[in-house]
Amino acid sequence: MTSTTAPTRRARLALTPHTSLAGLLDGAWWPYSRGLATELPSLVDALRDRWGRVTRITANPAPWPVAPHKVRLGEYAVQIGWFTGQDPDTMILLSYGLGRCDLLVVPPETEPASAARLMAAASTPGNLHTTGTLMSDESTIGRRLREARAGGNARETEGRASPQPRPVVGARMIYLPQSMRR
């Protein structure tokens, strides 16, 4: 069993607001590393007010180099079930009386702008996208943005101004305090 101490950093977390418009996801979590035993205490602490005491977690072991079956959080331990059939970008957290919390797990190495878009999409009330769809869509958006930047740089060298970025209709911005940025 892996033992941890009190969280040292706030969890980078975006949750859906309390509403009757339920979706497939309850939000997104952007860990700082792939060390689950290190990252889990701040996540569980951040969810305590809304979901109570998290006692069990299910995840796919692929994104986590070390896959502990228990992580001790102070006076109790969280049981972790590893399922290769579960989407690698999904984590399900269970609590005794308040049910479950399904989160998109944004890979720690994700660029901040991309992570903000993913967190906004996953925490939108009534979201009907799976984590796989969100990650695939973000990959496409990221590729288009890189191509646009590369094209804009080429146009600038030709003496023409690059196009101004256009806002995404229906997008919601999430503010990440300085302490939560990389």
C-alpha positions in Angstrom: 0.0 0.0 0.0 1.3 3.4 -0.9 1.2 6.0 1.8 0.9 9.8 1.3 0.9 12.9 3.4 -1.2 16.0 3.1 -1.6 17.5 -0.4 1.2 20.0 -1.3 -0.5 21.5 -4.4 -4.1 22.4 -5.2 -5.7 20.0 -7.7 -6.3 21.5 -11.2 -9.9 20.6 -11.4 -13.0 21.8 -13.3 -16.4 20.4 -12.2 -19.8 20.8 -13.7 -22.0 23.2 -11.8 -24.8 21.8 -9.7 -27.6 21.6 -12.2 -30.3 19.2 -13.3 -28.7 19.0 -16.7 -26.5 15.9 -16.1 -23.9 14.8 -18.7 -21.6 11.9 -19.2 -18.8 13.6 -17.3 -18.7 15.4 -14.0 -15.6 17.4 -15.0 -11.9 17.2 -15.7 -8.7 16.8 -13.7 -5.3 17.9 -14.9 -2.6 16.2 -12.7 0.9 17.6 -12.4 2.5 14.2 -13.0 1.8 10.6 -13.7 2.5 9.6 -10.1 -1.0 8.7 -8.9 0.0 8.3 -5.2 1.4 11.8 -5.3 -1.5 13.4 -7.2 -4.4 11.6 -5.6 -4.4 13.4 -2.2 -5.1 16.8 -3.6 -7.8 15.5 -6.0 -9.6 13.6 -3.2 -9.3 16.7 -0.9 -10.8 19.0 -3.6 -13.8 16.6 -4.2 -14.6 16.1 -0.5 -17.1 19.0 -0.1 -19.1 17.9 -3.2 -18.8 14.1 -3.1 -17.8 13.3 0.4 -15.2 10.8 1.3 -13.9 9.0 -1.8 -13.3 5.4 -1.0 -12.8 3.7 -4.4 -11.4 4.6 -7.7 -11.4 2.9 -11.1 -8.9 3.7 -13.8 -7.0 2.2 -16.7 -3.4 1.4 -15.7 -1.9 2.5 -19.1 -1.2 6.2 -18.3 0.1 5.4 -14.8 3.6 3.9 -14.6 2.9 2.7 -11.0 -0.5 1.2 -10.3 -1.0 0.8 -6.6 -4.1 -1.0 -5.3 -4.4 1.2 -2.3 -3.3 4.7 -1.5 -3.4 5.8 2.2 -4.8 9.3 2.7 -4.3 10.1 6.3 -6.7 8.0 8.5 -8.1 5.9 5.6 -7.1 4.3 2.3 -8.6 4.6 -1.1 -9.0 1.3 -3.0 -8.0 1.5 -6.7 -9.3 -0.9 -9.2 -7.4 -1.2 -12.5 -9.4 -2.0 -15.6 -7.8 -2.2 -19.0 -11.2 -1.9 -20.7 -11.8 1.5 -19.2 -10.9 4.5 -21.3 -7.3 5.5 -20.4 -8.4 9.2 -20.0 -11.3 8.4 -17.6 -11.2 8.1 -13.8 -14.2 7.1 -11.8 -14.2 8.1 -8.1 -16.8 6.5 -5.8 -18.0 7.7 -2.3 -20.2 5.9 0.2 -23.3 8.0 0.1 -23.0 10.4 -2.7 -22.4 8.2 -5.7 -19.8 8.5 -8.4 -17.7 11.2 -10.1 -16.6 10.6 -13.7 -13.6 12.7 -14.7 -11.7 13.3 -17.9 -8.0 13.0 -16.9 -6.0 15.5 -18.9 -2.5 14.2 -19.4 0.0 16.2 -17.3 2.2 17.1 -20.3 -0.7 18.8 -22.1 -0.2 22.4 -23.0 -2.1 24.9 -20.8 -4.4 26.2 -23.6 -5.3 22.7 -24.7 -5.9 21.7 -21.0 -8.2 24.7 -20.5 -10.2 23.8 -23.6 -10.5 20.1 -22.4 -11.5 21.1 -18.9 -14.1 23.6 -20.2 -15.6 20.9 -22.5 -15.7 18.2 -19.8 -17.3 20.5 -17.2 -20.1 21.8 -19.5 -23.5 20.9 -18.1 -25.2 18.3 -20.2 -22.0 17.3 -21.9 -22.6 14.2 -24.0 -19.1 13.6 -25.2 -17.0 10.7 -24.1 -13.4 11.3 -22.9 -12.2 9.6 -26.1 -14.2 12.0 -28.2 -13.0 15.0 -26.3 -9.3 14.0 -26.5 -9.7 13.2 -30.3 -11.4 16.6 -30.9 -8.7 18.4 -29.0 -6.0 16.6 -30.9 -7.6 17.9 -34.2 -8.0 21.4 -32.8 -4.3 21.5 -31.6 -3.1 20.3 -35.0 -5.2 23.0 -36.8 -3.8 25.7 -34.4 -0.2 24.6 -35.0 -0.9 24.6 -38.8 -2.4 28.1 -38.6 0.6 29.4 -36.6 3.0 27.9 -39.1 0.9 29.4 -41.9 0.7 32.8 -40.1 4.5 32.9 -39.7 5.0 32.2 -43.4 2.6 35.0 -44.3 4.3 37.4 -41.9 7.6 36.7 -43.7 5.9 37.5 -47.0 5.0 40.9 -45.7 1.3 40.3 -45.0 -0.3 40.4 -41.5 -1.3 37.1 -40.0 -5.1 36.6 -39.3 -6.4 37.4 -35.9 -7.5 34.4 -33.9 -11.3 33.9 -33.8 -13.2 32.9 -30.7 -14.8 29.5 -30.6 -18.6 29.9 -30.5 -20.1 28.4 -27.4 -16.7 27.9 -25.7 -16.3 28.6 -22.0 -13.1 29.9 -20.5 -11.7 28.5 -17.3 -9.3 30.7 -15.3 -6.4 28.8 -13.9 -4.8 30.7 -11.0 -1.1 31.3 -11.3 -0.5 28.6 -8.6 -2.2 26.0 -10.9 -0.3 26.8 -14.0 2.9 25.1 -15.0 
